[in-house]
Amino acid sequence: MTDKTIIAAALNAGFCAAELIKTKDIPVDSAFRRYCGENLCGQYNANYSCPPDCGSFEKMTEKLLKKDRAIVVQSVTELAGYTQSEFSRAKEKHRVCMAELENFMRRNGFNGFAVGAGNCTLCTPCMRQKGLLCKFPDKAYSCMSAYCIDVKKLCKICGMEYRRADGLALFGMYVFE
């Protein structure tokens, strides 16, 4: 399968931009982990895909580097207002596109994992909050922040706009061999 086919699949899944990169070129910085610790999203220590359960900065970086490549994707959602429900709507739209891309990649033999624009929402609430094991350990995904990815630098590398005048830009990746 060609790179163009993979990018076309991402665009067909609903993303407005997609770019393939080598995982060694993904900019990571341990300083970003402090944002997870601030717990503004409310998922720190409450979701298996978030710190501290997802693993240390070193573990997450190692996980990225075990694969060769990643397709970086961007969705843009026009917001009716800057409310929590509008942000949730944009994240859900992005998550649906990401699931479609992930299914395409797996069907075509590209074993890997997704990196989301927010915490894993496959179970609501996360089974961690109920004291149970994760129901979907091979599909659960961590967000860009949990991996300490510098999204602004990643956008520059991929030729994507970090901020968009036409709506809320969200980013994700599928990391694969």
C-alpha positions in Angstrom: 0.0 0.0 0.0 1.4 3.4 -0.9 1.7 6.5 1.3 -0.8 8.2 -0.9 -3.4 5.5 -0.2 -2.9 5.8 3.6 -3.3 9.6 3.4 -6.4 9.2 1.2 -7.8 6.8 3.8 -7.3 9.5 6.5 -9.0 12.1 4.4 -11.8 9.8 3.6 -12.3 9.1 7.3 -13.1 12.8 7.7 -9.8 14.4 8.6 -9.0 17.7 6.8 -5.2 17.1 6.8 -2.9 14.1 7.1 0.8 13.6 6.9 3.1 10.6 7.4 6.2 11.0 9.5 8.9 8.8 11.1 8.3 8.3 14.8 11.9 9.5 15.6 10.8 12.9 14.3 7.8 13.3 16.7 8.8 16.1 19.1 8.4 15.0 22.7 9.2 17.0 25.8 8.8 15.7 29.4 7.8 19.2 30.5 4.4 18.7 29.0 3.6 16.0 31.6 2.9 18.7 34.1 -0.2 19.7 32.2 -1.7 16.2 32.9 -0.8 16.7 36.6 -2.8 20.0 36.6 -5.8 17.7 35.8 -7.8 20.4 34.0 -9.6 17.6 32.1 -10.4 15.7 35.3 -8.9 12.4 34.0 -5.6 12.3 35.9 -5.6 9.2 38.1 -9.2 8.5 36.9 -8.6 6.9 33.4 -6.3 4.0 32.5 -5.2 5.9 29.4 -4.0 8.9 31.4 -1.2 9.5 33.8 -0.2 8.0 36.1 -1.7 4.7 34.8 -0.6 5.1 31.2 3.1 5.2 32.1 6.0 7.5 32.6 7.3 9.9 30.0 10.1 7.5 29.2 7.6 4.5 28.9 5.4 6.5 26.5 8.3 7.7 24.4 9.6 4.1 24.2 6.1 3.0 23.0 6.2 5.6 20.2 9.7 4.6 19.1 8.9 0.9 19.0 7.0 1.6 15.7 8.6 3.2 12.6 6.0 5.6 11.3 2.9 7.6 12.2 0.1 9.3 10.3 -0.6 12.6 11.9 -4.2 13.8 11.4 -6.1 17.0 11.9 -9.8 17.6 12.2 -11.4 21.0 12.3 -14.9 21.7 13.7 -16.7 24.9 13.5 -18.0 25.8 16.9 -21.3 27.5 17.7 -19.7 28.8 20.9 -16.9 28.1 23.3 -18.9 25.8 25.6 -18.0 22.4 27.0 -20.7 20.8 24.9 -19.3 22.3 21.7 -15.8 21.1 22.7 -17.2 17.6 23.5 -18.9 17.6 20.1 -15.6 18.4 18.3 -13.8 15.7 20.3 -16.4 13.1 19.5 -16.3 14.0 15.8 -12.5 13.6 15.9 -12.8 10.3 17.8 -15.2 8.8 15.2 -12.8 9.8 12.4 -9.9 8.3 14.4 -11.7 5.0 14.9 -12.4 4.7 11.2 -8.8 5.3 10.3 -7.6 2.9 13.0 -10.0 0.2 11.6 -8.7 0.8 8.0 -5.1 0.6 9.1 -5.6 -2.7 11.1 -7.7 -4.2 8.3 -4.8 -3.6 5.9 -2.2 -5.1 8.2 -0.7 -2.0 9.8 -0.5 -3.0 13.4 -0.2 -0.1 15.7 -2.1 2.2 18.0 -4.0 5.4 18.1 -3.0 8.6 19.9 -6.1 10.7 20.5 -7.1 14.4 20.9 -8.3 13.6 24.4 -8.6 10.8 26.9 -9.9 7.4 26.0 -13.7 7.4 26.0 -14.4 3.8 24.9 -16.0 3.2 28.3 -17.8 6.0 30.1 -16.9 6.1 32.9 -13.5 4.4 32.5 -13.4 1.0 34.2 -10.7 2.3 36.5 -13.3 4.4 38.3 -15.2 1.2 39.0 -12.1 -0.7 40.1 -12.3 -3.0 37.1 -9.9 -3.9 34.4 -9.9 -2.1 31.1 -12.4 -3.7 28.7 -10.5 -2.8 25.5 -6.8 -2.8 26.3 -5.8 -3.2 22.6 -8.0 -0.3 21.5 -7.7 2.1 24.5 -5.8 5.2 23.5 -3.9 7.9 25.3 -3.9 11.6 24.3 -1.1 13.6 22.8 -0.5 15.2 26.2 0.0 11.8 27.9 2.8 11.1 25.3 4.2 14.6 26.0 4.0 15.5 22.3 4.7 19.1 21.4 1.8 19.5 19.1 2.8 22.9 17.9 6.2 21.6 16.7 4.5 18.5 15.3 2.2 20.8 13.2 5.2 22.7 11.9 6.9 19.4 10.9 3.8 18.2 9.2 2.9 21.5 7.5 -0.4 21.9 9.4 -1.8 25.0 10.9 -1.8 24.7 14.7 -4.6 27.3 15.1 -7.3 27.6 12.5 -9.6 30.6 11.8 -12.3 28.2 10.5 -12.8 26.3 13.8 -11.3 24.2 16.5 -8.3 22.1 15.3 -7.7 18.8 17.0 -4.9 16.4 16.3 -4.2 12.7 16.6 -2.0 10.0 15.2 -2.0 6.3 14.3 1.5 4.9 15.0 2.4 1.8 13.1 5.1 -0.5 11.6 
